[in-house]
Amino acid sequence: MYFRQRAEKENVESYQTTMNRVLRAEMERETAEKDSKSEPIVEVLTENRKFIRAVAEQVKQLIAA
């Protein structure tokens, strides 16, 4: 209701444009949150020699197949 009333005023973006902008901002916020949570995991895994060896072994097997 708020956005629809706001869109009825002069010199204000349309209801659909407002909704799209708000939804896009929320999606970008969620994506940024997910990215910030995954960074520590990436750092831990890339510093773990056992993990790197396991990945290297799987890559080696895939290449040989």
A tleap script that builds the chain and sets N, CA, C and O, in Angstrom:
source leaprc.protein.ff14SB
mol = sequence {
  NMET TYR PHE ARG GLN ARG ALA GLU LYS GLU
  ASN VAL GLU SER TYR GLN THR THR MET ASN
  ARG VAL LEU ARG ALA GLU MET GLU ARG GLU
  THR ALA GLU LYS ASP SER LYS SER GLU PRO
  ILE VAL GLU VAL LEU THR GLU ASN ARG LYS
  PHE ILE ARG ALA VAL ALA GLU GLN VAL LYS
  GLN LEU ILE ALA CALA
}
set mol.1.N position { 0.823 -1.180 0.000 }
set mol.1.CA position { 0.000 0.000 0.000 }
set mol.1.C position { 0.880 1.261 0.000 }
set mol.1.O position { 0.593 2.233 -0.699 }
set mol.2.N position { 1.944 1.221 0.790 }
set mol.2.CA position { 2.836 2.381 0.889 }
set mol.2.C position { 3.401 2.756 -0.480 }
set mol.2.O position { 3.371 3.924 -0.869 }
set mol.3.N position { 3.914 1.771 -1.204 }
set mol.3.CA position { 4.531 2.051 -2.499 }
set mol.3.C position { 3.500 2.521 -3.519 }
set mol.3.O position { 3.785 3.394 -4.338 }
set mol.4.N position { 2.317 1.951 -3.468 }
set mol.4.CA position { 1.275 2.350 -4.412 }
set mol.4.C position { 0.853 3.804 -4.157 }
set mol.4.O position { 0.674 4.579 -5.096 }
set mol.5.N position { 0.698 4.159 -2.885 }
set mol.5.CA position { 0.340 5.541 -2.552 }
set mol.5.C position { 1.466 6.488 -2.951 }
set mol.5.O position { 1.221 7.579 -3.465 }
set mol.6.N position { 2.657 6.072 -2.717 }
set mol.6.CA position { 3.812 6.910 -3.063 }
set mol.6.C position { 3.890 7.120 -4.575 }
set mol.6.O position { 4.215 8.214 -5.038 }
set mol.7.N position { 3.593 6.077 -5.336 }
set mol.7.CA position { 3.669 6.166 -6.796 }
set mol.7.C position { 2.599 7.081 -7.377 }
set mol.7.O position { 2.756 7.592 -8.486 }
set mol.8.N position { 1.524 7.290 -6.645 }
set mol.8.CA position { 0.448 8.162 -7.133 }
set mol.8.C position { 0.826 9.638 -7.052 }
set mol.8.O position { 0.189 10.468 -7.701 }
set mol.9.N position { 1.832 9.976 -6.283 }
set mol.9.CA position { 2.270 11.373 -6.180 }
set mol.9.C position { 3.002 11.781 -7.455 }
set mol.9.O position { 3.505 10.926 -8.185 }
set mol.10.N position { 3.059 13.054 -7.718 }
set mol.10.CA position { 3.751 13.561 -8.905 }
set mol.10.C position { 5.267 13.429 -8.748 }
set mol.10.O position { 5.793 13.451 -7.636 }
set mol.11.N position { 5.946 13.293 -9.865 }
set mol.11.CA position { 7.411 13.257 -9.918 }
set mol.11.C position { 8.022 12.124 -9.087 }
set mol.11.O position { 9.120 12.262 -8.548 }
set mol.12.N position { 7.309 11.023 -8.992 }
set mol.12.CA position { 7.813 9.857 -8.265 }
set mol.12.C position { 7.773 8.674 -9.239 }
set mol.12.O position { 6.851 8.560 -10.046 }
set mol.13.N position { 8.779 7.796 -9.157 }
set mol.13.CA position { 8.815 6.651 -10.064 }
set mol.13.C position { 7.550 5.803 -9.921 }
set mol.13.O position { 6.875 5.847 -8.892 }
set mol.14.N position { 7.243 5.044 -10.946 }
set mol.14.CA position { 6.022 4.238 -10.957 }
set mol.14.C position { 6.091 3.145 -9.894 }
set mol.14.O position { 7.160 2.807 -9.388 }
set mol.15.N position { 4.926 2.610 -9.577 }
set mol.15.CA position { 4.818 1.527 -8.597 }
set mol.15.C position { 5.703 0.349 -8.996 }
set mol.15.O position { 6.469 -0.163 -8.179 }
set mol.16.N position { 5.596 -0.083 -10.262 }
set mol.16.CA position { 6.372 -1.237 -10.725 }
set mol.16.C position { 7.871 -0.966 -10.663 }
set mol.16.O position { 8.640 -1.844 -10.272 }
set mol.17.N position { 8.292 0.228 -11.041 }
set mol.17.CA position { 9.710 0.585 -10.984 }
set mol.17.C position { 10.204 0.556 -9.543 }
set mol.17.O position { 11.293 0.057 -9.258 }
set mol.18.N position { 9.392 1.097 -8.638 }
set mol.18.CA position { 9.763 1.093 -7.220 }
set mol.18.C position { 9.899 -0.327 -6.703 }
set mol.18.O position { 10.878 -0.652 -6.033 }
set mol.19.N position { 8.923 -1.179 -7.010 }
set mol.19.CA position { 8.964 -2.577 -6.543 }
set mol.19.C position { 10.183 -3.302 -7.108 }
set mol.19.O position { 10.856 -4.041 -6.389 }
set mol.20.N position { 10.467 -3.092 -8.393 }
set mol.20.CA position { 11.636 -3.724 -9.005 }
set mol.20.C position { 12.928 -3.266 -8.330 }
set mol.20.O position { 13.820 -4.075 -8.076 }
set mol.21.N position { 13.025 -1.977 -8.044 }
set mol.21.CA position { 14.229 -1.440 -7.401 }
set mol.21.C position { 14.408 -2.028 -6.002 }
set mol.21.O position { 15.513 -2.415 -5.622 }
set mol.22.N position { 13.318 -2.094 -5.240 }
set mol.22.CA position { 13.384 -2.622 -3.875 }
set mol.22.C position { 13.734 -4.114 -3.902 }
set mol.22.O position { 14.556 -4.573 -3.110 }
set mol.23.N position { 13.117 -4.862 -4.803 }
set mol.23.CA position { 13.415 -6.296 -4.907 }
set mol.23.C position { 14.861 -6.538 -5.333 }
set mol.23.O position { 15.532 -7.423 -4.801 }
set mol.24.N position { 15.334 -5.752 -6.293 }
set mol.24.CA position { 16.715 -5.889 -6.755 }
set mol.24.C position { 17.693 -5.612 -5.614 }
set mol.24.O position { 18.676 -6.333 -5.447 }
set mol.25.N position { 17.422 -4.569 -4.829 }
set mol.25.CA position { 18.292 -4.227 -3.702 }
set mol.25.C position { 18.329 -5.363 -2.682 }
set mol.25.O position { 19.389 -5.671 -2.136 }
set mol.26.N position { 17.183 -5.983 -2.423 }
set mol.26.CA position { 17.130 -7.097 -1.470 }
set mol.26.C position { 17.901 -8.301 -2.002 }
set mol.26.O position { 18.629 -8.954 -1.254 }
set mol.27.N position { 17.745 -8.594 -3.287 }
set mol.27.CA position { 18.472 -9.715 -3.885 }
set mol.27.C position { 19.981 -9.471 -3.822 }
set mol.27.O position { 20.743 -10.388 -3.516 }
set mol.28.N position { 20.411 -8.255 -4.108 }
set mol.28.CA position { 21.838 -7.930 -4.049 }
set mol.28.C position { 22.359 -8.024 -2.620 }
set mol.28.O position { 23.492 -8.454 -2.401 }
set mol.29.N position { 21.541 -7.624 -1.644 }
set mol.29.CA position { 21.947 -7.720 -0.239 }
set mol.29.C position { 22.127 -9.182 0.155 }
set mol.29.O position { 23.107 -9.535 0.811 }
set mol.30.N position { 21.176 -10.038 -0.247 }
set mol.30.CA position { 21.279 -11.464 0.072 }
set mol.30.C position { 22.511 -12.086 -0.582 }
set mol.30.O position { 23.203 -12.890 0.041 }
set mol.31.N position { 22.785 -11.720 -1.824 }
set mol.31.CA position { 23.955 -12.245 -2.528 }
set mol.31.C position { 25.237 -11.817 -1.819 }
set mol.31.O position { 26.154 -12.621 -1.653 }
set mol.32.N position { 25.300 -10.568 -1.407 }
set mol.32.CA position { 26.479 -10.058 -0.707 }
set mol.32.C position { 26.673 -10.802 0.613 }
set mol.32.O position { 27.804 -11.103 0.996 }
set mol.33.N position { 25.580 -11.096 1.307 }
set mol.33.CA position { 25.668 -11.844 2.572 }
set mol.33.C position { 26.218 -13.235 2.328 }
set mol.33.O position { 27.090 -13.697 3.064 }
set mol.34.N position { 25.718 -13.905 1.305 }
set mol.34.CA position { 26.188 -15.258 0.993 }
set mol.34.C position { 27.664 -15.242 0.633 }
set mol.34.O position { 28.419 -16.108 1.075 }
set mol.35.N position { 28.085 -14.265 -0.165 }
set mol.35.CA position { 29.483 -14.163 -0.575 }
set mol.35.C position { 30.378 -13.929 0.633 }
set mol.35.O position { 31.448 -14.530 0.731 }
set mol.36.N position { 29.960 -13.070 1.549 }
set mol.36.CA position { 30.796 -12.767 2.707 }
set mol.36.C position { 30.903 -13.972 3.634 }
set mol.36.O position { 31.909 -14.131 4.325 }
set mol.37.N position { 29.880 -14.821 3.656 }
set mol.37.CA position { 29.926 -16.021 4.491 }
set mol.37.C position { 30.815 -17.094 3.875 }
set mol.37.O position { 31.419 -17.881 4.604 }
set mol.38.N position { 30.909 -17.141 2.552 }
set mol.38.CA position { 31.682 -18.195 1.902 }
set mol.38.C position { 33.174 -17.880 1.850 }
set mol.38.O position { 33.978 -18.801 1.701 }
set mol.39.N position { 33.568 -16.632 1.966 }
set mol.39.CA position { 34.982 -16.271 1.889 }
set mol.39.C position { 35.835 -17.001 2.926 }
set mol.39.O position { 36.874 -17.554 2.565 }
set mol.40.N position { 35.438 -17.024 4.203 }
set mol.40.CA position { 36.262 -17.740 5.181 }
set mol.40.C position { 36.410 -19.223 4.851 }
set mol.40.O position { 37.469 -19.804 5.089 }
set mol.41.N position { 35.369 -19.838 4.310 }
set mol.41.CA position { 35.426 -21.248 3.940 }
set mol.41.C position { 36.464 -21.458 2.850 }
set mol.41.O position { 37.258 -22.396 2.920 }
set mol.42.N position { 36.464 -20.601 1.857 }
set mol.42.CA position { 37.426 -20.698 0.756 }
set mol.42.C position { 38.841 -20.566 1.299 }
set mol.42.O position { 39.720 -21.341 0.922 }
set mol.43.N position { 39.073 -19.604 2.172 }
set mol.43.CA position { 40.408 -19.415 2.747 }
set mol.43.C position { 40.857 -20.646 3.511 }
set mol.43.O position { 42.000 -21.080 3.372 }
set mol.44.N position { 39.973 -21.210 4.314 }
set mol.44.CA position { 40.317 -22.396 5.111 }
set mol.44.C position { 40.648 -23.563 4.191 }
set mol.44.O position { 41.645 -24.254 4.398 }
set mol.45.N position { 39.826 -23.784 3.188 }
set mol.45.CA position { 40.048 -24.922 2.291 }
set mol.45.C position { 41.313 -24.771 1.459 }
set mol.45.O position { 42.049 -25.741 1.281 }
set mol.46.N position { 41.576 -23.582 0.951 }
set mol.46.CA position { 42.769 -23.409 0.120 }
set mol.46.C position { 44.057 -23.468 0.919 }
set mol.46.O position { 45.132 -23.644 0.346 }
set mol.47.N position { 43.965 -23.324 2.224 }
set mol.47.CA position { 45.154 -23.444 3.067 }
set mol.47.C position { 45.312 -24.846 3.645 }
set mol.47.O position { 46.292 -25.126 4.335 }
set mol.48.N position { 44.357 -25.726 3.368 }
set mol.48.CA position { 44.372 -27.080 3.912 }
set mol.48.C position { 45.013 -28.027 2.897 }
set mol.48.O position { 44.420 -28.343 1.866 }
set mol.49.N position { 46.239 -28.477 3.205 }
set mol.49.CA position { 46.986 -29.330 2.268 }
set mol.49.C position { 46.276 -30.653 1.981 }
set mol.49.O position { 46.319 -31.142 0.853 }
set mol.50.N position { 45.629 -31.231 2.979 }
set mol.50.CA position { 44.910 -32.494 2.778 }
set mol.50.C position { 43.781 -32.292 1.766 }
set mol.50.O position { 43.572 -33.132 0.890 }
set mol.51.N position { 43.068 -31.199 1.886 }
set mol.51.CA position { 41.995 -30.889 0.942 }
set mol.51.C position { 42.558 -30.692 -0.466 }
set mol.51.O position { 42.018 -31.221 -1.437 }
set mol.52.N position { 43.644 -29.931 -0.567 }
set mol.52.CA position { 44.250 -29.663 -1.874 }
set mol.52.C position { 44.711 -30.965 -2.524 }
set mol.52.O position { 44.513 -31.162 -3.722 }
set mol.53.N position { 45.318 -31.846 -1.747 }
set mol.53.CA position { 45.760 -33.137 -2.300 }
set mol.53.C position { 44.569 -33.959 -2.795 }
set mol.53.O position { 44.635 -34.575 -3.859 }
set mol.54.N position { 43.481 -33.965 -2.020 }
set mol.54.CA position { 42.288 -34.718 -2.419 }
set mol.54.C position { 41.704 -34.166 -3.716 }
set mol.54.O position { 41.303 -34.932 -4.592 }
set mol.55.N position { 41.655 -32.856 -3.841 }
set mol.55.CA position { 41.151 -32.247 -5.074 }
set mol.55.C position { 42.083 -32.572 -6.231 }
set mol.55.O position { 41.627 -32.906 -7.324 }
set mol.56.N position { 43.377 -32.477 -5.995 }
set mol.56.CA position { 44.355 -32.775 -7.051 }
set mol.56.C position { 44.211 -34.218 -7.523 }
set mol.56.O position { 44.308 -34.493 -8.718 }
set mol.57.N position { 43.983 -35.131 -6.598 }
set mol.57.CA position { 43.812 -36.540 -6.954 }
set mol.57.C position { 42.556 -36.734 -7.800 }
set mol.57.O position { 42.575 -37.483 -8.777 }
set mol.58.N position { 41.477 -36.069 -7.433 }
set mol.58.CA position { 40.247 -36.184 -8.225 }
set mol.58.C position { 40.422 -35.585 -9.619 }
set mol.58.O position { 39.921 -36.137 -10.598 }
set mol.59.N position { 41.116 -34.482 -9.713 }
set mol.59.CA position { 41.382 -33.873 -11.022 }
set mol.59.C position { 42.225 -34.819 -11.861 }
set mol.59.O position { 41.963 -35.010 -13.048 }
set mol.60.N position { 43.226 -35.402 -11.246 }
set mol.60.CA position { 44.099 -36.356 -11.947 }
set mol.60.C position { 43.283 -37.521 -12.504 }
set mol.60.O position { 43.486 -37.941 -13.643 }
set mol.61.N position { 42.355 -38.040 -11.689 }
set mol.61.CA position { 41.522 -39.155 -12.132 }
set mol.61.C position { 40.580 -38.734 -13.258 }
set mol.61.O position { 40.349 -39.503 -14.190 }
set mol.62.N position { 40.042 -37.532 -13.180 }
set mol.62.CA position { 39.156 -37.050 -14.236 }
set mol.62.C position { 39.889 -36.879 -15.556 }
set mol.62.O position { 39.355 -37.197 -16.619 }
set mol.63.N position { 41.110 -36.377 -15.481 }
set mol.63.CA position { 41.907 -36.175 -16.694 }
set mol.63.C position { 42.249 -37.527 -17.329 }
set mol.63.O position { 42.239 -37.668 -18.552 }
set mol.64.N position { 42.549 -38.506 -16.494 }
set mol.64.CA position { 42.922 -39.839 -16.990 }
set mol.64.C position { 41.728 -40.589 -17.575 }
set mol.64.O position { 41.907 -41.495 -18.389 }
set mol.65.N position { 40.542 -40.232 -17.179 }
set mol.65.CA position { 39.339 -40.966 -17.624 }
set mol.65.C position { 38.972 -40.704 -19.057 }
set mol.65.O position { 37.988 -41.254 -19.553 }
savepdb mol mol.pdb
quit
